[in-house]
């Protein structure tokens, strides 16, 4: 009896560990600056559908959160509490609510855009929110990827081809970061070489921060 109890206990413990390790954490992030692609109706609608489809494909136990960034401090970054998908918070229901929330927030930003894009500060100040330490965290940012802050203006970054200042080393270890909308603004898209510079600069920055990175212009 003692052996059976021990075996059952170990199997339960191992199953719990396996479940914890497979739990995924996704954070959707919306650019609220004046140049961002979310100001374009077709882009924000596509972004909202992309977020909905992403959540629908997630599993029970996974978690989802939505954040925004622009010229605000950490207090302005957080939009929702992290939601754990469950029988009560089903992926399909959360996905539909998320789609509506992203459209509403993007429309609000289009009417009252912020004047800076403090992307580096967003990642430096908010990294704890992403659950990177789990080793299975994903940050999906709908953004043109153009840093515009006191550290580096958009002109310096895109046209002068300046590099981003180094991040805190390994601060995002365990995270995979995606930028969707790179080089696409409310006023149109940048040229291929400018988009390439934005992607290369952020890939280098993210690698120094410990994260993997993928950037693309369209969904």
N, C-alpha and C positions, 0 to 999 in steps of 0.2 A: 504494500500500500504506500509505503514511504517512497519507493522508487517511482511508482506511477504518479504520485503527487509532484515529485521533483521534476519528472519529465514533462508533465502537463504545464507546470509553472515555467519551465525553461522555454517551452514552445510558445506560451503566451507572451513571455518577455521578448523573445525573438521577433514575434509577429508585430509587437508594439514598436520595436526598434525599426523594423522594416517599414512600417507605416509612417513613422516620424521622418525617416530619411527620404521617403518618396513624396512627402508633402511639399507642394510648390507654393511660392508666394509671388504674386504678380502685382506690380504697382503701375498704374496708368498715370502719366504725367502730361499736363496740358500747358503749352506755352501761351502766355497771356500778353506778350509784348505787342507793340504796334505793327511790327513787320511779320508776325507769325502766320503760317499757312492756315491756322484754324479760323482766321478771319474770312476765308473764302468758303462759301456755303457748301460747295461740292466736296471740298477737302474735309471739313468738319463732319459732314454726313458720312463720308467714307471712313473716317477715323472712328466714329461712333459705331458703325457696323463692324469694323475690324475688332474693336474692343468687345462688342457683344459676341462675335463668333469665337474670340479667344476664350472668354469666360464659359461659354457653352461647352467647350471642349475640355474644361478642367474637371477635376474629380472632387468627390466629397472629401472634406478635410483640407483642401487647398484654400488659400486665402487671397483676397483681392482688396485693393485700396486705390483711391484716386487722389492725386495731388496736383497742385498748380504751381507755376513759378513765373516770375517776371522781375519786378524791382522790389519785391517784398522781403521781409525777414522770415525766419523759420515759422513765426506765428501765422504768417500768411500762406505758407506752403501747404499746410494740411487741409484737405477738403473733406475727406470722409474717415471714419474709423475703419480699421481693417475688418473685413467681413470674412468669417469662416463659412465655407460652403457646407451645407448640411441638409438633412431632410426638411428642416424648417426654412433654410435659406438655400433653396435649390439653384443650381447653376443657371437653368433656363430663366428663372424669375429674376435672379440678380443680374443676368446679362441684359434683359430688357430694361430694367431700371437704370443700369449703368449707361446704356445707349442714350436714354433720355437725359440723364444727368450731364453727360459729356456735351451733347448738343446745346443744352441750356447754358452750361458754363462757357462754352466757346462763343455762343451768341452774346452773352454778357460781356465777355472780353472784347469782342469786336466793337461793341458800343462804347466801352470804356477801357481802351487798351492801356497797358502800362508802358513806361518809357524806357525801361531797361530789360535786358535778358540776362539775368544773373544765373546762368547755367552752372558755372563752377560752384558758386555759393550754394545753389540748390543741392548739389550732390555732397558737398562738404558738410553742410548743416543738417541734411536729412538722412544720411546714410543709415542711421539706426532704424528708420521707418521701413527700409527696404527688406529687412530680414536677411541680409547678405550672409550672415554667420551660419545660416541653415545650409548653405552650399547649394541651394536650389531656389534662387531668387532671380526674378526677371523684372527689369524696369523698362517700360515701353513709353517713350516720350514722343509726343506728336509736336514736332518743332522744326524750324528751319536750321537749327544747330548753330546759329550765329550768336556767339558771346558778345554782349554789349554791356559793359560795366565799367567801374572805375579802374579795374585792372587792364582792360583791353576794350577798345571801341570796336564796333562792327566794321568800320573802314579799315582799321589796322589789321583786324583778323582776316577779313575776306580779300581785300584788295592789296594790302601791303604784305600779305602772306605771313604775318607774324604768328609765332607759336603761342600756345596757351602756357601760362605759368604752371609749374609742376604742382600736382595735387599732393595731399597727405599720402604717403606711401601705403598701399594695400588697404586703404580705407573702405574699398568696395569689394574686397576679396570674397568670392563666392557669388557674386552677382553677374548676370548677363544683361547688358544695356543695349537697347535698340533705339535709334533715332529714326523716325519716319517723317518725311517732309524736308529732308536736308536740301538746303539751297532753294527752297520754294517759299516765296513770300506773298503777301497780299497784293504786291505789285508785279508779280510774275516770277520766273525762275532765273537763277544765275547760270552762267556758262559752265560747261563740263569741267574745266580746270579749276574753277572756283569751288564747285561742289566737291571735287576730288580733294582739294586742300582742306575743306571743312571736315570731310570724313577722315582723312589721314591724321589731322591734328587731334581730333577727338579719340581716334583709335589709340594714338600714342598716349594721350592723357589717361584714358581708361585703363590701359595696360599698366601704367605706373601706379594707378589707384587700385590695381589688383583685379579689375573686371575684364571680361571679354566684351567686345563691341561689334555692332553691326549698324551701318547707316545706309539709308536709301531714300530716294526722293518720293517715290509713289508707293501706294499700298498694293 
